[in-house]
């Protein structure tokens, strides 16, 4: 989008005030000079204004993280972490924390999973929230293709959960059920297409909360989050 067009929309939406233009009309502004003057903060607001999702803010459910995209605050900790309130997991869900909305949606999925298996199977939880310091310790003994660098982990976001079934790895039938139903509760299998696309080895156990809208979009398009993200650029 050209700078002048962007400014017209910004002024109309209230993101940029008329006072900031120092009394100049849009036609009088030099787009090249103006582009140089726009702060990085304003550019972030601009990108958000024309996107359905906030991919940049640390607290956003759609915050994009990979080897080159970190939290703005590297040691970020979500303010709404809560123990998962579910009686339908194989192990004690309350020992694990996710952000409030993500935890509630996961609890709903755990109930439906158990019901779909005629109460023969329960989801087991391996890992949820991991702090910056915890992730940093992991980095010392874990290859970058397996463990995200501290400050870029979806677990640090309080939105990722590693799953198994009945205390073991996901079997094929259980994975297929989760793959076809997780998006209904806002979850997405982040690392599904390998290092070349996702930057990590395939991890069928790793599910990240994105919200129902984006998770469903990715499911319907058969795309990973990273694949979708870089197509937006």
MORASUL-V581892 format. One record per backbone hydrogen bond with DSSP energy under -1.0 kcal/mol. NH is the residue of the N-H (numbers start at 1). CO is the residue of the C=O. If there is no record, write none. Layout:
NH_CO, NH_CO
This chain:
6_2, 7_3, 8_4, 9_5, 10_6, 11_7, 12_8, 13_9, 14_10, 15_10, 16_10, 21_18, 22_19, 24_21, 29_26, 34_30, 35_31, 36_32, 37_33, 38_34, 43_39, 44_40, 45_41, 46_42, 47_43, 48_44, 49_45, 50_46, 51_48, 60_57, 63_60, 64_55, 66_69, 71_151, 76_73, 82_98, 84_96, 86_84, 90_123, 95_92, 96_93, 98_82, 99_158, 100_80, 103_99, 104_100, 105_101, 106_102, 107_103, 108_104, 109_105, 110_106, 111_107, 112_108, 113_109, 114_110, 115_111, 116_112, 117_113, 118_115, 119_114, 120_117, 124_164, 126_162, 129_97, 135_131, 136_132, 137_133, 138_134, 139_135, 141_138, 146_143, 147_143, 152_149, 158_155, 159_154, 161_207, 162_127, 163_205, 164_124, 165_168, 166_122, 168_165, 175_171, 176_172, 177_173, 178_174, 179_175, 180_176, 182_178, 184_181, 185_182, 186_183, 187_182, 188_208, 190_188, 192_190, 198_194, 199_195, 201_145, 203_191, 206_203, 207_161, 208_188, 209_159, 210_186, 211_186, 215_211, 216_212, 217_213, 218_214, 219_215, 220_216, 221_217, 223_218, 228_224, 229_225, 230_226, 232_229
